[in-house]
């Protein structure tokens, strides 16, 4: 788990708490902030997934070059 995934999980958790607290208290502003934080968390997680995919692709490319050099 990298930095982006951690940020995403934290933002989603914070957002869920704010959203629930806003619902309980009838505070629409807090509820909106919670939804925003959850969306921000999802974006961080997507960025982390993209970084993971890039790292994997780079690793696969390096492996392919090494195999080609060995042939």
C-alpha positions in Angstrom: 0.0 0.0 0.0 1.5 3.3 -1.0 1.0 6.9 0.1 -1.9 7.5 -2.3 -3.8 4.5 -1.0 -3.2 5.5 2.6 -4.4 9.1 1.9 -7.5 7.6 0.1 -8.4 5.3 2.9 -8.0 8.1 5.5 -10.1 10.6 3.5 -12.8 8.0 2.9 -13.0 7.2 6.6 -13.0 10.9 7.6 -15.7 11.5 5.0 -17.9 8.6 6.2 -17.7 10.0 9.8 -18.6 13.5 8.7 -21.4 12.2 6.5 -22.9 10.1 9.3 -22.5 12.9 11.8 -24.2 15.4 9.4 -27.1 13.0 8.9 -27.5 12.5 12.7 -27.4 16.2 13.5 -29.2 17.4 10.4 -26.1 19.5 9.4 -26.2 19.6 5.6 -22.9 21.4 5.4 -21.1 18.7 7.4 -22.8 16.0 5.3 -21.7 17.7 2.1 -18.1 17.9 3.4 -18.3 14.2 4.2 -19.4 13.3 0.7 -16.6 15.5 -0.7 -14.0 13.8 1.5 -15.2 10.4 0.4 -14.9 11.4 -3.2 -11.4 12.8 -2.6 -10.5 9.5 -1.0 -11.7 7.6 -4.0 -9.6 9.8 -6.2 -6.5 9.2 -4.2 -7.1 5.5 -4.3 -7.6 5.7 -8.1 -4.3 7.5 -8.3 -2.6 4.9 -6.2 -4.1 2.2 -8.5 -2.7 4.0 -11.6 0.7 4.3 -9.9 0.6 0.5 -9.1 -0.3 -0.3 -12.7 2.5 1.9 -14.0 5.1 0.3 -11.7 3.9 -3.2 -12.9 4.0 -2.2 -16.5 7.5 -0.8 -16.1 8.6 -4.0 -14.3 7.2 -6.1 -17.1 8.9 -4.0 -19.8 12.2 -4.3 -18.0 11.8 -8.1 -17.8 10.9 -8.3 -21.5 14.1 -6.3 -22.4 16.2 -8.5 -20.2 14.8 -11.6 -21.8 15.3 -10.2 -25.3 19.0 -9.4 -24.4 19.5 -12.9 -23.1 18.3 -14.4 -26.4 
